[in-house]
């Protein structure tokens, strides 16, 4: 299995808004190694990357199911539950859900490993912008 690392950041909603505005104004340019996916809390990240969802990702990576129906059989999870979970994982760029020409959805794992960055003073807006936020 090829390793694909997804960088995750955890910052408050307000810090995320400040960061986004600074980027839009051209006051801040994100560095190449900065997180691409953001969560508001460790708790929300833990819900998305729960043990159950990690196991699901392992199954997708190992068996490469051709459809959600096939994944349902492999995972022993109900299709409705799988669909909700996969859409959430897609929202955070952890999986892709491309449709085939026949209209079936083929789940693909985008990220197998996660690098999480956070801290009490963690923010990617510049020092000047950070000080003005307080």
N, C-alpha and C positions, 0 to 999 in steps of 0.2 A: 504494500500500500504506500503510495507516494504521500509524503507529508506536505500539507498546505497550511501555513500558519496565518491565522487571522488576528490582527492586532485590535484589541478592545480597550476602550477607555471608559472610565466611570467618572462622570461629573454631574453636578446638579443641573436641573433644567435651565436655571438662570445663567449659569456659566456656559452652557451649551449655546444659548441664545446670544450671549455676549461674544462668544467665539465666532459664531456664524455671521454676526453683524460685522465684526472686525475683518473677517475674510471678504465679505461682500463689499466693504468699503475700500478694500485693498490695503488695510492697515496691518494685516497679518497674512502671511503665506504659510500654510501648513507644511511641515517638514515631511520628507518622503517616508520616514520611519514612524510617523504618528499613527495613532489608531484610525481606522476607517469606519469602525462601528462603535456607537456610544450607547451606554446604559446610564440610567439615572441613579441606580443604586446597585450594590452587590447583590441584594435580594432579587431584583428584577433580572439580573444576569443569571443568577443561580436557578431561577425558574425556567429560563430558556435553555440553559445548559445543564439541566437536571441529569441525574444518573440514567434515568429512563430514556431521555432524549439522546444522551451520549451513546447508549446501547443501540438506539435506532440508527444513528449515524454510522456506527460500526457495521451494522447489518447491511445498510445501503452500500457502503464502501466494499464490503466483502462479496456480497451476492449480486450487486449491480442489477436490481430488479428492473424489468422493462415497463412496469406499471404500478400504480398504487394498489391494484388488486393483488398483484404478485407480492408486494411488500406486506400487504395485509396477511397473507398466508405465512410468510416468513417470520413476521414479527408477532403474530397472534394478537394484534391490536385491531380494533374495529376501524373500518374505513373512514367514518366521520371523524373519529379521534385523530387518525393519521393525517387526514386532510388539514384539520386545524393546526396540528403540530407542524406539519411541513410548511404551511403558509407562514407561520410565525418564524420558523427557521429561515425561510426564504427572505423575509423582511429584514433579517439581520445578516444577509449574505452568507449564510452557513450552508445552504443548499440551493441548487437550481431546480426549477420544475418546468423544463421545456416540454412542449407538446409535440408529439410525433405527427406525421402526416395523417395518421388514422385518428388523431384526436386524443390519444391516451397520453397521460402525463408520466414522464420517466424521471424519477428523482435522481439527482446527482449530488454528491457531496462536494462542496467547494472548500470547506475548511475541516481539517482533521485535528489541528492543534490550535491552542489559543494563548496569546500573550496578553495579559491584562495589566493595564497601567492605571494607578490611582494613588491618591494620597490626600492628606488634609488640605494641602495647598496646591494640589495638582490642577493645572489649567494650561491651556495652550495659547491663550492670548498673551501678548507681551506684558512685561512688567508694568509699563505705563497704563495699559488697559486694565490690568488686574487691580492696580491701586485705585483707579477711578471707579471700579465696581463696588468698592467698600465705602 
